[in-house]
């Protein structure tokens, strides 16, 4: 769910199910329980949530909507993008691509030559992605609240394993963004994803194990 929609959604949840109470189940989850037994488990983006007992839902809506300085690194074989966001504004970025052939169905020596050529293409692609991350993200490291990763998990983890990117690793958010091949438009759309909140609703009228994620 988009961050801006959370307050309205919580109001509608209360209107449907009756007055609510909330409990911070952990520093990354707030559980909202209604009078009829309905329960909404709200996963907190950018934990920990510093609970404010006097604020609505422990301060969850304010936490979700807060502007942050966030670095984003998207990597898929053949494409990469890095950007720094202030709130939802992209303040610096670099997008690139490298040819990486798919796997060959041929056999024998031809397959071995193709595999070696592909391995070389992969190395070059990951090297270029690391260079872009160094150029865009490292200069902003001291100001970043978090680094968000997206794309192919194996590829992005290999890029982040570059020793020069070590200052970024403690800032990496748990959630991996599921994005298509990195392009500028894909990068610009990532705030909608990394600022979103995941809600799992337990309806009292159905089996306790049934879940409706939002």
NORHU-V594477 format. One record per backbone hydrogen bond with DSSP energy under -1.0 kcal/mol. CO is the residue of the C=O (numbers start at 1). NH is the residue of the N-H. If there is no record, write none. Layout:
CO&NH / CO&NH
This chain:
1&197 / 2&5 / 3&6 / 5&9 / 6&10 / 7&11 / 8&12 / 9&13 / 10&14 / 11&15 / 12&16 / 13&17 / 14&18 / 17&36 / 19&35 / 21&33 / 23&25 / 23&31 / 26&29 / 27&49 / 28&44 / 29&26 / 30&42 / 31&23 / 32&40 / 33&21 / 34&37 / 38&34 / 39&202 / 40&32 / 41&200 / 42&30 / 49&51 / 52&55 / 55&58 / 56&59 / 57&60 / 58&52 / 59&63 / 60&64 / 61&65 / 68&87 / 69&145 / 69&146 / 70&85 / 71&148 / 72&83 / 73&150 / 74&81 / 75&152 / 76&79 / 78&98 / 79&76 / 80&96 / 81&74 / 82&94 / 83&72 / 84&91 / 84&92 / 85&70 / 86&89 / 89&86 / 92&84 / 94&82 / 96&80 / 108&112 / 109&113 / 110&114 / 111&115 / 112&116 / 113&117 / 114&118 / 115&119 / 116&120 / 117&121 / 118&122 / 119&123 / 120&124 / 121&125 / 122&126 / 123&127 / 124&128 / 125&129 / 126&130 / 127&131 / 128&132 / 129&133 / 130&134 / 131&135 / 132&136 / 133&137 / 133&138 / 137&140 / 138&141 / 140&143 / 146&71 / 147&173 / 148&73 / 149&177 / 150&75 / 152&156 / 153&157 / 154&158 / 155&159 / 156&160 / 157&161 / 159&162 / 162&165 / 163&166 / 165&168 / 168&171 / 169&172 / 171&147 / 177&151 / 183&187 / 184&188 / 187&190 / 190&194 / 191&195 / 198&43 / 199&214 / 200&41 / 201&212 / 202&39 / 203&206 / 207&210 / 212&201
